[in-house]
Amino acid sequence: MVISKKPLHFIVALLVSVLPLLTSANSSDSTAVQTVAVISEEKVLTQEEQGEKERAEFIQHHLLDSHEFHLFSYGKQSGEEKHIGFPLPVILWDNGLQVFMSSKFHHGETVAESNGNFYKLYHEKIYKTDSNGTLNMDEHNHPSNVKPLDLSITKNIFMVLVASLLMFWLFVSLGKSYKKNNGIATGVGRFFEPIILFIRDDIAIPNIGEKHYKKYMSYLLTVFFFIWFLNMFGLTPLGVNVTNNIAITAALAVLTYIITTITANKNYWGHIFWMPGVPVPMKIILAPIELLGTLIKPFSLTVRLYANMLAGHVVLMSIIAMMYTFNNMIGSSLSFVLAFALSILEILVAGLQAYIFTMLTALYFGAANEEHHHEDAHH
């Protein structure tokens, strides 16, 4: 088996270039926020309400993007809470490029200064303020301050870069081992070789065909391993869940749509705009519907991956939070067992979602390269 490295490098580089532009800290407005009930901070909270609020914040922390990598905290009961993690670069465009580390915000408690400009971090969004960090609230209690263009390396983008570098290393090493050992994989390649062969023999060839599948293999391999690795990282204690960010899944779906559109043959467009064997009046009516169908496909890819990964993590985090709600041996133990069993299921779902996305992508590529049938010519 020969793996073409240049197309793969190009596609992964394209993913790394496009995704940071489509996802930023502003993605904290995603619908994931709506899935968690947050107790209002304007009233005095009881101990039970305070615990409920902390559990909701724990779930949000795992689901949403942020400008720093927060691993864990300790010392809250003593009044001196310590946060363990590391800051990430903040990159803003505000009358020029503003670059500094997110540690300047001190977890949103202080104002960051850069070249005479002052910025405040509020709900993981960066606003331009004065030196006192004043935020002007509108009637909906949302800050009305100017938001600079945020191109920061958030934890989601950081994990995208990590997954991309891991894929570069994996496929380059696998290609070298094939070259060095006369087509025999060694080391970690022995684990990934059956997966690559499965994508080729059970996804690409049956759905695209022997004639055209090779030009799509690089993309299919890239998108499968990219989604799979990010899904697996989302199950670690790092607190990242990149694929529940709809900007990420939308970017992947748009790339699939672009490749399908660019590589489609005239038979594909003929079936959309001038369906063989259909009366002319019906062709005029059906053509816009068929064209709309091509746009619905990437939308379904986006929502399917996003919704499944978001729902799974919300349920898992909620079950983990139940251990603190019960706060007794029986209830907490049952919650732990249930969370453990669901975590095992999530490992399967992580690979399954990568498989489904890759399979549907191959189906779209196959439809775009379908040959002209004799029956159509006869009609």
Phi and psi in degrees as a GROMACS rama.xvg file:
@    title "Ramachandran Plot"
@    xaxis  label "Phi"
@    yaxis  label "Psi"
@TYPE xy
-114.185  129.226  VAL-2
-108.067  120.967  ILE-3
-76.6799  120.086  SER-4
-87.4129  -34.9065  LYS-5
-64.1533  -48.5982  LYS-6
-60.571  -37.5477  PRO-7
-65.0557  -43.5866  LEU-8
-61.273  -41.3903  HIS-9
-63.187  -43.3336  PHE-10
-69.0122  -42.6997  ILE-11
-64.2971  -40.2811  VAL-12
-62.2362  -37.3601  ALA-13
-64.4304  -42.022  LEU-14
-61.256  -45.6526  LEU-15
-63.8075  -33.4466  VAL-16
-76.64  -38.5962  SER-17
-80.7459  -42.8162  VAL-18
-62.9875  -41.9192  LEU-19
-62.0248  -27.1047  PRO-20
-75.8493  -29.3619  LEU-21
-91.0887  -19.5372  LEU-22
-125.524  134.083  THR-23
-146.674  -174.882  SER-24
-63.2693  -20.9228  ALA-25
-66.6824  -10.9097  ASN-26
-71.6635  -0.223695  SER-27
-63.8979  -10.8103  SER-28
-80.573  3.92753  ASP-29
-62.4167  165.213  SER-30
-66.5434  -10.3293  THR-31
-60.4498  -30.9225  ALA-32
-61.8135  -34.715  VAL-33
-74.1255  -15.184  GLN-34
-82.1118  -9.12658  THR-35
-118.844  126.643  VAL-36
-81.9786  125.08  ALA-37
-109.995  127.681  VAL-38
-74.836  136.455  ILE-39
-63.2633  137.165  SER-40
-87.3403  -3.6491  GLU-41
-79.8996  -14.8881  GLU-42
-110.861  162.409  LYS-43
-76.5252  125.571  VAL-44
-94.436  139.677  LEU-45
-74.3278  172.381  THR-46
-62.9676  -38.9629  GLN-47
-66.8052  -42.5488  GLU-48
-66.7353  -36.6591  GLU-49
-63.9888  -40.9119  GLN-50
-64.9574  -39.2047  GLY-51
-64.9923  -39.5325  GLU-52
-64.4981  -41.478  LYS-53
-65.4817  -37.4803  GLU-54
-68.0509  -38.0352  ARG-55
-64.317  -40.1081  ALA-56
-66.3534  -34.5749  GLU-57
-62.8459  -43.7018  PHE-58
-65.5912  -43.6891  ILE-59
-61.0083  -41.2913  GLN-60
-58.7671  -38.3284  HIS-61
-74.2982  -32.8079  HIS-62
-86.5578  -33.9001  LEU-63
-97.1047  160.185  LEU-64
-78.571  160.912  ASP-65
-154.656  166.624  SER-66
-89.8605  3.98238  HIS-67
-144.525  160.193  GLU-68
-98.7105  103.609  PHE-69
-99.0298  119.163  HIS-70
-91.5574  -54.3348  LEU-71
-164.087  169.848  PHE-72
-130.342  158.368  SER-73
-153.022  164.08  TYR-74
82.0324  16.6232  GLY-75
-69.6134  -37.8862  LYS-76
-67.1277  -28.5019  GLN-77
-82.7639  -5.85724  SER-78
90.7789  -5.64646  GLY-79
-120.56  77.3088  GLU-80
-73.1093  130.769  GLU-81
-112.835  135.108  LYS-82
-107.475  129.125  HIS-83
-107.077  126.633  ILE-84
171.855  -160.242  GLY-85
-148.367  147.245  PHE-86
-78.3762  163.263  PRO-87
-124.362  157.15  LEU-88
-66.7874  134.237  PRO-89
-100.562  123.021  VAL-90
-123.179  113.397  ILE-91
-122.283  149.156  LEU-92
-112.069  106.152  TRP-93
-146.419  92.5127  ASP-94
55.4846  42.7103  ASN-95
121.339  172.786  GLY-96
-83.0376  127.681  LEU-97
-116.598  118.421  GLN-98
-128.172  126.788  VAL-99
-160.258  172.116  PHE-100
-89.4114  149.601  MET-101
-67.9285  -12.7226  SER-102
-61.9063  -19.775  SER-103
-63.6811  -26.6133  LYS-104
-78.1295  -18.8126  PHE-105
49.5262  56.5928  HIS-106
60.9227  32.1125  HIS-107
84.8785  6.22197  GLY-108
-91.6801  -18.8483  GLU-109
-126.131  169.177  THR-110
-94.3612  135.951  VAL-111
-97.147  137.181  ALA-112
-115.032  135.024  GLU-113
-146.342  115.353  SER-114
52.7398  41.5951  ASN-115
82.4489  -0.145773  GLY-116
-103.285  147.218  ASN-117
-118.457  137.406  PHE-118
-133.534  145.445  TYR-119
-123.986  134.475  LYS-120
-94.9069  118.747  LEU-121
-135.067  114.567  TYR-122
53.6804  43.192  HIS-123
63.6267  19.6048  GLU-124
-116.877  145.781  LYS-125
-104.455  126.947  ILE-126
-120.418  147.16  TYR-127
-84.09  129.265  LYS-128
-134.312  -172.263  THR-129
-91.0407  -174.397  ASP-130
-66.7897  -18.0652  SER-131
-91.139  -4.24113  ASN-132
74.6839  33.0734  GLY-133
-71.9159  129.012  THR-134
-113.354  124.466  LEU-135
-90.9893  116.799  ASN-136
-93.4082  140.257  MET-137
-88.8642  -170.694  ASP-138
-66.7188  -19.5667  GLU-139
-96.6144  12.1669  HIS-140
62.0455  34.5619  ASN-141
-111.179  139.429  HIS-142
-61.4035  135.337  PRO-143
-102.415  6.94828  SER-144
-64.2985  159.21  ASN-145
-67.4969  134.811  VAL-146
-105.348  116.116  LYS-147
-69.0219  161.145  PRO-148
-65.8278  119.009  LEU-149
-99.8366  111.404  ASP-150
-116.139  29.9815  LEU-151
-67.7146  156.646  SER-152
-87.0317  91.1531  ILE-153
-81.2191  177.06  THR-154
-68.4059  -29.5471  LYS-155
-65.2782  -46.2498  ASN-156
-65.667  -36.637  ILE-157
-58.9634  -43.294  PHE-158
-71.0372  -31.7004  MET-159
-61.2595  -43.0572  VAL-160
-65.8974  -40.5767  LEU-161
-62.3616  -46.6545  VAL-162
-62.7696  -38.5638  ALA-163
-65.882  -44.9861  SER-164
-64.2492  -37.3182  LEU-165
-63.8965  -38.2493  LEU-166
-68.9541  -40.4368  MET-167
-56.992  -49.4242  PHE-168
-62.8094  -43.8313  TRP-169
-60.6716  -53.2378  LEU-170
-74.4011  -33.2618  PHE-171
-65.8416  -43.717  VAL-172
-64.1417  -40.3396  SER-173
-66.3616  -40.3029  LEU-174
-63.6752  -40.3778  GLY-175
-67.053  -38.2224  LYS-176
-66.5807  -36.0205  SER-177
-64.7984  -42.4642  TYR-178
-67.6358  -37.2401  LYS-179
-77.8165  -32.9475  LYS-180
-112.831  27.6705  ASN-181
55.5295  50.1513  ASN-182
82.2179  16.8412  GLY-183
-114.812  125.576  ILE-184
-75.3461  146.004  ALA-185
-130.745  162.165  THR-186
62.1487  -134.721  GLY-187
-65.9692  -20.2563  VAL-188
-61.7388  -25.8225  GLY-189
-67.7886  -26.1364  ARG-190
-78.8713  -40.1798  PHE-191
-86.4928  -20.7766  PHE-192
-58.7967  -46.2456  GLU-193
-61.2482  -33.0229  PRO-194
-66.971  -43.566  ILE-195
-63.3203  -42.7442  ILE-196
-65.5271  -35.6266  LEU-197
-63.9077  -43.9041  PHE-198
-62.1341  -38.9467  ILE-199
-71.6402  -49.5348  ARG-200
-84.2986  -27.1301  ASP-201
-112.878  -10.1178  ASP-202
-118.551  -56.4198  ILE-203
-70.0438  -56.6769  ALA-204
-63.8873  -47.9693  ILE-205
-63.7961  -31.8978  PRO-206
-96.4703  -26.2902  ASN-207
-105.115  -36.0916  ILE-208
106.884  153.224  GLY-209
-59.6028  -31.4875  GLU-210
-73.9174  -34.7583  LYS-211
-117.556  -6.39767  HIS-212
-66.5247  -29.4364  TYR-213
-62.5611  -35.7745  LYS-214
-73.0555  -11.8266  LYS-215
-105.332  -7.95271  TYR-216
-60.762  -40.028  MET-217
-60.1671  -43.8249  SER-218
-69.4213  -42.4115  TYR-219
-62.4592  -43.0717  LEU-220
-63.5352  -42.3568  LEU-221
-62.6295  -49.1826  THR-222
-69.3662  -34.531  VAL-223
-64.7093  -54.5969  PHE-224
-68.6137  -32.6698  PHE-225
-61.8942  -50.1041  PHE-226
-66.9091  -42.8484  ILE-227
-62.1368  -47.5597  TRP-228
-62.4122  -44.2603  PHE-229
-64.7739  -38.644  LEU-230
-63.6987  -39.7708  ASN-231
-69.1018  -38.1159  MET-232
-61.9016  -31.5748  PHE-233
-68.0709  -15.1551  GLY-234
-94.3366  -0.574503  LEU-235
-87.8672  165.32  THR-236
-70.6008  4.56484  PRO-237
-68.0996  -18.5443  LEU-238
76.494  35.1487  GLY-239
-120.78  139.786  VAL-240
-143.985  79.8271  ASN-241
-66.3181  -39.7902  VAL-242
-77.0263  -1.53025  THR-243
-90.7503  5.09047  ASN-244
-91.8889  115.002  ASN-245
-64.7959  -22.4741  ILE-246
-66.4938  -36.2199  ALA-247
-67.3233  -51.1564  ILE-248
-65.578  -34.7288  THR-249
-66.0367  -39.1089  ALA-250
-62.4001  -42.6811  ALA-251
-64.3094  -42.2708  LEU-252
-65.427  -38.3214  ALA-253
-65.2328  -40.0604  VAL-254
-61.8105  -41.6383  LEU-255
-61.3036  -42.9079  THR-256
-64.2416  -42.2532  TYR-257
-63.901  -46.125  ILE-258
-64.0088  -41.7718  ILE-259
-61.0015  -44.9979  THR-260
-67.1698  -41.8907  THR-261
-70.1036  -38.3114  ILE-262
-93.9368  -1.33342  THR-263
-66.7048  143.759  ALA-264
-89.2027  175.825  ASN-265
-68.2868  -25.9528  LYS-266
-64.9024  -36.6914  ASN-267
-63.4082  -48.1406  TYR-268
-71.1434  -30.2848  TRP-269
-63.8551  -38.0225  GLY-270
-71.7162  -22.3842  HIS-271
-83.8939  -46.9881  ILE-272
-97.3857  -21.5266  PHE-273
-147.807  73.7771  TRP-274
-60.8779  123.171  MET-275
-63.9261  137.19  PRO-276
81.5194  1.16326  GLY-277
-101.174  136.37  VAL-278
-56.6097  147.297  PRO-279
-56.6602  -44.9114  VAL-280
-58.7889  -38.5744  PRO-281
-69.2745  -32.773  MET-282
-60.3101  -41.5902  LYS-283
-64.4154  -35.9746  ILE-284
-76.6707  -41.4564  ILE-285
-80.3653  -25.6966  LEU-286
-56.5539  -48.8275  ALA-287
-61.378  -34.9529  PRO-288
-66.6529  -43.086  ILE-289
-63.4063  -39.7021  GLU-290
-65.1145  -40.5097  LEU-291
-62.4946  -33.8393  LEU-292
-60.9604  -33.0801  GLY-293
-67.7925  -27.514  THR-294
-82.3609  -26.6415  LEU-295
-70.8607  -30.2449  ILE-296
-59.1622  -52.3474  LYS-297
-64.6868  -30.4772  PRO-298
-63.3826  -43.0357  PHE-299
-65.772  -38.1816  SER-300
-60.426  -43.2978  LEU-301
-61.4445  -53.391  THR-302
-69.5387  -37.9843  VAL-303
-61.5561  -51.2259  ARG-304
-67.2817  -46.1446  LEU-305
-60.973  -50.331  TYR-306
-67.4937  -40.5903  ALA-307
-65.7613  -44.027  ASN-308
-70.4203  -38.4661  MET-309
-64.2325  -47.1758  LEU-310
-61.6936  -43.6644  ALA-311
-61.3099  -42.3712  GLY-312
-73.2401  -34.6144  HIS-313
-62.3776  -45.2886  VAL-314
-64.0913  -44.3063  VAL-315
-63.3694  -45.7462  LEU-316
-66.725  -34.1691  MET-317
-66.3024  -39.6667  SER-318
-66.8794  -40.4579  ILE-319
-61.9543  -40.6228  ILE-320
-65.6266  -26.1622  ALA-321
-64.2038  -25.7164  MET-322
-60.5661  -36.8763  MET-323
-80.6243  -24.7428  TYR-324
-70.3206  -47.1617  THR-325
-67.651  -45.2645  PHE-326
53.359  38.2436  ASN-327
-146.183  168.573  ASN-328
-63.2885  -44.9889  MET-329
-70.9553  -53.7206  ILE-330
-62.9375  -44.1488  GLY-331
-66.9356  -37.7227  SER-332
-65.768  -43.863  SER-333
-62.8097  -40.1722  LEU-334
-63.9934  -39.1843  SER-335
-64.6857  -44.782  PHE-336
-62.4754  -43.1591  VAL-337
-64.7031  -41.2345  LEU-338
-65.236  -38.105  ALA-339
-64.5867  -45.6118  PHE-340
-63.3064  -39.93  ALA-341
-68.3578  -32.1592  LEU-342
-64.3527  -40.0326  SER-343
-62.6867  -42.0084  ILE-344
-63.8798  -36.9245  LEU-345
-65.6975  -30.7489  GLU-346
-63.0548  -41.8393  ILE-347
-66.8433  -40.1896  LEU-348
-65.2078  -34.7431  VAL-349
-58.8216  -45.6527  ALA-350
-73.6818  -35.5737  GLY-351
-64.5586  -40.9823  LEU-352
-67.0388  -36.5691  GLN-353
-64.9793  -39.9062  ALA-354
-64.6074  -45.945  TYR-355
-63.0705  -44.4868  ILE-356
-61.4521  -43.678  PHE-357
-67.2503  -40.9881  THR-358
-62.47  -46.8101  MET-359
-65.1279  -37.7166  LEU-360
-61.3479  -43.7153  THR-361
-64.0972  -36.7494  ALA-362
-62.6873  -41.2585  LEU-363
-66.1262  -40.3682  TYR-364
-64.741  -39.5348  PHE-365
-64.4402  -40.8465  GLY-366
-64.2824  -34.697  ALA-367
-71.5202  -19.1657  ALA-368
-115.577  15.1932  ASN-369
-64.6191  135.331  GLU-370
-77.9773  158.979  GLU-371
-72.1914  122.086  HIS-372
-85.3175  154.722  HIS-373
-64.5792  -34.4995  HIS-374
-62.9109  -39.4666  GLU-375
-63.6909  -42.3673  ASP-376
-63.9805  -38.6385  ALA-377
-63.086  -44.0652  HIS-378
